[in-house]
Every structure is written in structure tokens, then in C-alpha cells.
Amino acid sequence: MSYVQAIEAAKQQFGKVLEQQLARVERLKAEEPWTDFSKVKPIVVGIIGGDGIGPYIAAESQRVLEYLLSQQVNSGKVKFRVIEGLTIENRAAHLKSIPDDVLAEIKTCHVTLKGPTHTPEQGDGWPNLESANVAMRKELDLFANVRPVRIPQEKIDWTFFRENTEDVYAVGSQGVSVTPDLAVDFRVISGPGSERIIEAAFAHAKRVGKTRVAIVTKANIVKTSDGLFLDMARKVAARYPGISWEGWYIDIMTAKLLDTARRSDFQVFALPNLYGDILTDEAAQIQGGVGTAGSANLGKRYSMFEAIHGSAPRMVKEGRAQFADPSSMIRAGAMLMDHIGFPKLADRLNKALEVCGQYERKLVITGRSTGCTGKEFGDYLMSTVEDPRLEERWEKYTRAV
């Protein structure tokens, strides 16, 4: 193939991407209200196991949530539904990131709690499927990935608002191999998509009494798309005069999160998808590892909550899945409870997770038989939630803050 032919083929592929994205941007402009869960009965909570250790930690997370929401379940306010089929084997068999019947069942739920799913990579033997997470975010318009990180004894209380449906994740599987020597991938940032994630960050800051928002880009280098994100930050910030904001570059921000003299100054972050993926994993590691962090994927109609780590197939292969840490998925479950209208239960679960996982550590999960099982940790957690002295136990470790 000549260079002329290669360029023409690449232009055709790029044209298809542009058509898809322009149509998506038009859909974003249509206003849609957020679901009012006080008017919904029953609130249907879907439980998705996923791959690898996913079904193990999903079952434990469901057990903890059903325990905490037992009154709501008994009254018919909340209903749990287990959704099968979002496994790599089933996705590969259907050659779809989310098989149609699985997606239809997910859409019968108001919110879902999801275990990790395997994303194929080149050379691993699976078909070249888009990430199930990315597909779900796009199918359900879950535009806001929200990840809190709290370490009270170090005065860290961060909430990250990562845009979820754009950037390289939106079109990362649609790149072009122009010639054997040149590969080009695409990145998509839109005004409406940027505005709504930044709006969500500022609205959260106002709601919880925070005063600062950090906007993270690389606009000095990636001038057009990151420049648009910054333009939207200026527009949104004008609507929140009581909240200050600063623009930060992703490289220096990764360093500042490790700067013990400065990092406690940060409160709320808003950032595009790829930078958010990197920075939130770093933040989770500071908290104690990706196994300690949960994640919310919010849309105005549907929402999905998940563990932020991978499926750890080696643990299953080696017979260690029962020792997998369910903390990340349970923490996501706390975010789910807060989202559907039970903030006091969510707060109690979060405090119990901090007491059990960060402070007292009477039982420690190591991922092996040297530590406790996920079920044993779940029992420890539930007994801590029920302890009338939970607040006292929690304050013992946070009093200095």
C-alpha cells in the first residue's frame, strides 16, 4: 500500500470517529435530571461478580450490604439482584464487551456494585474487546468517576472527580495503524463533557463545605484538548464564587501528592480520564493500596460502584481467592449506600473500614493463608459496625486531626 492509500484509509477511519463523537456531543447537550431515590421503591441494586477474584469479593460485599440494609430490604425499599454473565469467557464468546442480555439486565437496576473484570490486551489470547468498564460507562452514560481517599491521621481528605466517558478511553480501541511503522491513537475532550464533570466537582465541594478545587491537565503541552478542559473550569468556577480553584499539571501533581508538607492542602480534584486513572491509583496507594479504595461511576439515571483493582487471576489459579481483600468493593458499597439515600449507614461503614483496615488491624488480609480470609474480615467489619463504641474507637485514632 502506498503512503497516499494509507493516508486515505486513515482519514476514513478518523472520519468515522468524528461522526460518532459529534453525535455523542449532541446527546450530551440534552438536560436530564438526577434520579430522586426518595421517590423510588424498590431501589434495585445489582451485584456483578466479574472475573478472577471478583465473584469472591462481590459475594462478601453483598453480605455486608444486606446486613446493613436489612431493614430497608425487609420493608421493600431496597432489593438486591445478582447479575451473571459479565465474565471474560462470556464476553469473548459473544465478541461483545457487554453481551446484550447482560446489558439489558443491568438496565433493570438503578445502581450496580461490580467486581473487577479482565480487559484483553494484545497477545493475551483473548479477542480485542473494549474494556467492560469503559463500555458500561458509555452505554449508561456514567460520566463521573468519583474516588474518595481519606487518611485522617495525616489530614488527608481528597475526593477525585475523573471524567469517565471521554479522553483516550473513549476511542482508545479505534486507533489506526497507518503503516507498519506508524500507529496513531485518538483523544477526545468535549466542552459539554468537561463542563459536567467540573460542575459535579464544584457542586460536591459546595455541598460538603470544601473551599478548593484543583483542575489537573497538561495544558502546557496538550494545548487544544486540555486547553478546552481548562476553559470549562473557568466557566464553571464563575458560578461558585465561594470556592477557589487552581490549575495543576499532571506531572507535578503526582509529585505533590507525595509531598507531606503540601498534600493536606488539597481537597477536591477534577481531571480528564487518563490523568484521573493514574492519579487516583497513586492516591489509593498512599491510603494503603488499591485494595483499600472504592470508586463510584455516576450518571444521572444509572450508577455503578466498583473495586478499583484488577481481577487477580493468579490468586484464583493458585487457590487463594478466599484470601482476597474485599475492602475496596465494600468501600464502593458504602458510596452506593450514600448515593441512594442512606448516608448515616455509609458513614458508619466507612468508619468501621478505617478502624478495621487502617488502625486496629486485629485481622490482616495478606492475600495468602498468612492472613485472614475475606469472610473473616467481613465478620470483623460487621461486628465493628454494630459496636456501640465505634465512634469512640474511630475518634481514638483521629482525635489529633
Secondary structure, DSSP 4 states (H G I P E B T S, - for coil): --HHHHHHHHHHHHHHHHHHHHHHHHHHTS--PPP-GGG-SSEEEEEE--STTHHHHHHHHHHHHHHHTHHHHHTTSEEEEEE---SHHHHHHHTSSS-HHHHHHHTT-SEEEE-------TTSSS--PPPHHHHHHHHTT--EEEEEEEEGGGTEEEEEEEE-SSHHHHHTTS-EEEETTEEE------HHHHHHHHHHHHHHHHHHT--EEEEEE-TTTSTTHHHHHHHHHHHHHTT-TT-EEEEEEHHHHHHHTT-TTTGGG--EEEE-HHHHHHHHHHHHHHHT-GGG-EEEEE-SS-EEEEESS---HHHHHTT-GGG---HHHHHHHHHHHHHTT-HHHHHHHHHHHHIIIII--SS---SSTTS--HHHHHHHHHHHHH-TTHHHHHHHHHTT-
